[in-house]
Amino acid sequence: MVLDKNTGLVLEGGGMRGVFTSGVLDCFMDKKLYFPYAIGVSAGASNGLSYISRQRGRARTSNIEMLKKYDYIGFRHLLKQKNLIDFNFLFDEFPMKILPFDFDAYFYSTTKFEMVASNCRTGKAEYLSETSNKKRLLDICRASSSLPFISPIVYIDKKPMLDGGVCDPIPIKHAIALGYRKNIVVLTRNKGYRKKEKVRNIPFLYRKYPALKAQLLIRPAEYNQTLSYIEKEEEAGNLIVIRPEMPLHVDRLEKNTQKLIDLYQHGYDCALKMIQENDISALQISDNKNTAI
C-alpha cells in the first residue's frame, strides 16, 4: 500500500494498554512519519496529542514515569474526584506545569486531528477537533478518555460526554467517510481478539440517558463487528494494522511499571517492523502548512 495524501491514522483506546500506541508513535516520530489526518479514541486521543505536537517521549513519560511517581490511578481518587484516575493531574497539572504541552506546535500542525467522544444524550459518537482554544482541546481529550462507570461525565459545548470507545472505539469507517481511503490502524489487542458479548446493565446508572444505556448494551457486539471489518480490509490490502503480536497481560488500569515498559518497547518494535516491511521510510512530511504529503 502506497501512503499518500489520502492516508489516515486511526488510534484505538484501551486505557494503559495504550502504552503500546505510545511506542508506535514515538517510532513514527523517529522516522518522521506523519499523516494529513489522524483520529484517536480515549488513550488513543491522549497519545495522539503528543504525536501531533511532535513531543517525542512525552506520552511514555505520562504513562510510565509519571504514573510511578504520582500514582494517579487508584481508589483514593474516588473521594476527591469521583474517578479512579486523577484527571485533574493528567489534564491540568501535567500538561500545564510538569511537562508542558506544546500548544503552539499542535495548533500549527499540518495534520488534522480528531478525538472521539460519546454523546450521552444521543448515544452517538461525536468527532471533535480544536485549533485554537487550549482549555477546550484538553477538555475534549478528557471527555474522550472518561470511562463509563468509573469516571464522571464531561461537558463539551454543553453536551454531556463520555469515553469515545462507547460509540466508536475504532473509527476506521469515519476516516474512510472523510475521504481517507488508505489507513494505518493502531490496535491495542492481538489479532483474533474478541470481546465477550455479555450484557452489562446497571439499572441505577445513567437513568437520565437511555440512549447511552442502550449503546452500552450493544457495545461489545459492535466492537467485534468492527474488528472483523478491519481484518477483512487488512487481508484485501486496503489498510495496514499495527497490533500486539501476542495476547496482552496488561490491564486497562495497569500499574506494573515493567509490564508497561515492555509493552511500550513492543509497540515501538511493531511499528518499526511495519515501516521496514512496507518500505515507507522515505515518506516525507513538512511542518509548512502549505505543503502536503
Order of alpha helices (4+ residues) and beta strands (2+ residues): beta-alpha-beta-alpha-alpha-alpha-alpha-beta-beta-alpha-beta-beta-alpha-beta-alpha-beta-alpha
